[in-house]
């Protein structure tokens, strides 16, 4: 089985923190990069405590509440046009979403994912204590006030809850706290998953849930991808079989970043890249 070149984490101009690059432009670039499949994963952040900060998407040049279905109708129309246009070029275009999980948002996630024909629903933790640990600007407000033990408890409790909802096909950048946390805590933060992530991975395996290899860490100066090789080994040992690769592109020049290396990491672990159609995964 060969490892098909895919990018399953791409933010077009609907995501409020992305460059104003349209779906079609990413598809053109994907052809240039000889990708065989691209999945768009517009952010939806649902934390009511942050409703004035990031509970938005960009639609037709304006900020719109993520809860307004007009943007989803437009999103699926635009993806359908791209699917038709690029079908003859042998580029598969998939409709996905990246949900920034917060406890209590489950009913909103269900409403969105059950009413639209998503191919791929990616779950992520971007915030702890309503603070974006994914943000260079915000993350110090969390890290400066939390011990390593508190980070471990907060993050992995939330991860366990997210997995337990069963709402997500795959978990994105599972050790995202390393992005900016390494600077605050030092190398000790690299091992806080030990003894706590293993049962979570086992539950993911039981549910047939996937794990993403996310290459965006390289753009932030980290040596390894998300997850680290150690965590990837633990995931495989726990029985997780489904993996995706994603650049987490927020601009055109980031599309396909380090995808070949991510595929090589999977291959070295005897693991397989997967693609999704209507939320069903197949190895590729």
N, C-alpha and C positions, 0 to 999 in steps of 0.2 A: 504494500500500500504506500503510495507516495504522499508526501506532505504538500498539499495544495496551498498556494500562496493566497492568503485571505487577510482582510483587515476587518475585524468584528467590533471595532470601537471607534466610531467616527462621528464628530459633532459638526453638523452643517450649521447654517446661519439661523436655525431655530433656537439653538442654545445661547443663552444671554452672554456667556463668557467666550463665545467662539467668534472667529473672524467672519465677516460677511461673505461667506463662500457658499454658493448654491450646491444643491445635490448634484446637478448635472456636471458642474465643474469638478467635483470630486470624482465622479465617474470617468470623466475624460482623463484625469490624472491617474486613476487606477489602471486604465488601459496603458498609459505610458509606462507605468511601473510593472506591467504584466501581472497584475493581480487577477485572480479568477473570480473573486467574490468580495463584495464590500457590503457591510451592514451599518446602517445609520442608527445612531443611538443618542438621540436628542435627550438632554437632561430634563428630568422633572424633579423638582425639589418640593416637598410637601409639608415641611415642618411649619405648623401654624405660627410658631414664635418668630419665624423668619419671613412672614408673608409679604412684608414690605421690602425685603432684601432680594430674595431669589425664587419666590414662587411664581416665576414668569417664564414665558418663552417669547421669542421675537417672531411675529407673523405679519407679513406684508408691511415690513418696515416699522412696526409699532410693538411695544411691549404689551403682552396679553397675559392674563391669568392662566396658569396651567390648567385651571378647572374649567375654562371656556373651551368647549369642544370644537369651536370653529377652526382652531389651529390644527387639530388632529385630522379633520376632514381635508384641510389643505395639504397637510404633510403626506397623507396617503395618496392623494391625487398626484402630488409631485413625484413620489416614489414610483407610482404606477406608470407615469410617463417615462421615467428613467428606465424602468424595467423593460418597457417596450422598445425604447430607442436603442438600448445597449444589448438587447437580447441577441441580435445578429452579430455583435462583436464578441460574443461569448463571455460577457461579463454579467454575472448574476448580482442583482441588486436586492438587498433585503431590508425590510422595515423593522427597526428595533427601537428600543427605548432604554435609557439608563435612569433608574429610579434611585434617588438619594433617600435611603430608608431612614425613617424615624419611627419609634414606637407610637402606635396609635393612628398611623396613616393607612392602615391596611385596607379600610373600606374604599378609600380613594383609589388605591392601586387596583383593587379588584374591579372597580367601576370602569377605569380606563382600559385595563388589559382585556377585560371580558367583552367590551363593546367594539373593539377594533381588531383586525386580523394581523396582529403582530407575528413576525417570524421569531423574534428574539427579545426576551425581557431580562435585562441585566440589573442586578441589585448591587448597590454600593453603600458604604458608609462614608459620608463626607463630613458629617457634623457629630460632635459629642457635646453635651450640655448646650446645645443650640449654637455652638461655635464651629465654624468651618475649619477643621484641621487640615483640609485639602488646600487651604488658602495661605499663601505666604504672608499676607497682611494680617489675617485673623488668627492663624494658628498659635502665635506667641501668647495670646490671651488665654488659651487653654493650657499649653505646655508649661508656661511659667508658674502656673498655680496648681499643678497636679504632679504628684509623685509618680514614679514608674509603676508602682503597684496600683495606683488609682487609674492610670491610663490602661493598664492591663485589664483591670476589672471592668471599666467603662466600655472599652472597645469590644472585648470578647463576649461580654454579656449582650451587647447590642447585636453582634454578629450571630450569636446563638439564637436570639429572638428573630432576626431576619431570616435565617435559614428555616427556623421552625414554622414560619408563616406558610412556607411552600409556594409562595407567589412568584418566585424567580427561577429562571432557567439556569442562571449562571451567576457567580459572584465575581465582581470586578475588583481589581487591585486589592487583594485581600489583606495585605499588610501596608495599606496606605499611610498609616501613622509614621512609617519610616521616612516618608517624603521630606517632612520638615522636623520630625521628632528626633532624628539622628543627631541633628545639630544641638538640641537641648539636653538630651539624655546621654549621648555618647554611645559607644558600642554595646552597652548593656541592653539597649532597646532591641537589639537584633535577636535576643533570645527570649523575650517575654511571652512568645507564643507557646513555648515548651510546657507541656502538661495541661494546657487549656484548649489548644486548637484541635488536638487529635480527636476528641469525641465529636466536635463540631464537624470535622471532615468526615467522620464515620456516618453522621446523620445526613450529610450532603450525598455521600455515596449511596446510602439507603434510599434516598429520594430520587436518585438519578440526576442530581444537580451538577452542573458543570463549574469549572474553575478557570478563570481567565489568566493567561500570561500577558501582562500589560507592560509595554516597553517604555512608557512615559517616564519612568524613573531615571532613565539615562539622560533625559533632557534637564533633569534637576540635579545632575551630578552624582547620582548613586551608581555603584558598581554593578549591582544586580537588578534584575527585573522584579516586578511584583507578580507572584511571590518570589522570595529568595529561593535558591536551589534547595536549601534545607527544608523550607516549608513545602516546596513542590514534592520532595521525597516523602514527606509525611502524608501529603494528600494521596500520593500513589499507594503508599502502604495502607492507608485507611480504606482504599478501594475505589477512590474516585477514578472514573474512566473517561469522562468527558472534559475536554479542554478546548479553549478557544485562544486565539492570539489577536491582540489589538494594540494599535498605536496610541489610542486616546487622542487622536488628532483633533486639534482645535483650529488648525490652519492648514492650508494646502501643502505647505512644505513639510508638514509632520506626517502626512499620510504614508503608511507603509514603513515608518521608522523601525529599523532593527527587526523586521518581521522574519527575515531569513535566520537571524541568530536565535530568535524565540522558537522557531520551528526546530532548529538544531538542538536547543535545550530539551524540547519535548522528545525528540528522537533519542537523545542520549539517555533519557529516562524510560525509554521504550513506551512512550505515551503518544497518543494520536490527536492531531488537530481535528476539530469538528466544525460543521456548519449546521445551521438550523433552517427549517422551513415550517412555518406555522407551529413553531415551538417544539418541533421534533428534531432531535439531534441525530446526525449521521457522521461517521468518520470520513475524512477526505484525504 
